[in-house]
C-alpha cells in the first residue's frame, strides 16, 4: 500500500490550492479515501472523506471551503482548498480509511 501526495505550497490567506494523492497496492475503487493534516505541535486530524462513489464528508473547520473528489480510473484523490486561512497550515496526508500506512505528506503554508 502506497500513497503519494502532491500539490502543496505557500499561498496567501484567501488563496487556493489543489492537493493530489496517488494510491497504489490496494483496490482503490473500493476504498474509502481520507485526507488528514498535522499542524506543527498538534496531533494529526481528519479533514475529509471521499467515499468510493464520490460522496464526501468534511470536518467542520473546512466545511464549505474544501472539496474532495476522486478519479477511480487514475487511482487519484484530490482536495480542492479555497479561502485558505493561516490555521490551515499543516502537512496534508491522504490515506485509505483504516490503513496503517501513511505517505510522506505535502506541506501547505498559508501566510502573507
SULDAHU-V482112 format. One record per backbone hydrogen bond with DSSP energy under -0.5 kcal/mol. CO is the residue of the C=O (numbers start at 0). NH is the residue of the N-H. E is the energy in kcal/mol with one decimal. If there is no record, write none. Layout:
co = [CO:CO]
nh = [NH:NH]
e = [E:E]
This chain:
co = [1:3:5:8:10:11:13:14:16:16:18:19:20:20:21:23:25:26:26:27:30:31:32:33:34:34:35:36:37:38:44:46:47:48:48:49:50:54:56:58:58:61:61:64:66:68:70:70:70:74:75:76:77:78:78:79:79:80:83:84:85:89:89:90:91:92:93:94:94:95:105:106:107:108:108]
nh = [23:21:19:108:110:14:82:83:18:80:78:5:22:76:3:1:27:29:30:30:32:96:49:94:46:47:92:44:90:41:36:58:34:50:56:32:53:50:48:61:62:64:65:81:79:77:73:74:75:22:70:20:68:18:80:66:81:16:13:87:88:91:107:37:105:35:102:33:96:98:91:8:89:10:110]
e = [-2.1:-2.4:-2.7:-2.9:-2.1:-2.3:-0.6:-2.3:-0.5:-3.4:-2.2:-2.3:-0.5:-2.2:-2.0:-2.5:-1.7:-1.2:-0.6:-1.6:-0.7:-3.5:-3.5:-2.0:-3.2:-1.6:-2.7:-3.2:-2.3:-2.3:-2.5:-2.6:-3.0:-0.5:-1.9:-2.3:-2.1:-3.3:-2.4:-1.7:-1.2:-2.4:-2.2:-2.1:-3.2:-3.1:-0.6:-0.7:-2.2:-2.4:-2.9:-1.7:-1.7:-2.8:-0.6:-2.6:-0.6:-2.1:-3.3:-2.3:-1.8:-0.5:-2.9:-2.1:-1.9:-2.9:-0.6:-3.0:-0.5:-3.0:-2.9:-0.8:-2.0:-2.7:-0.7]
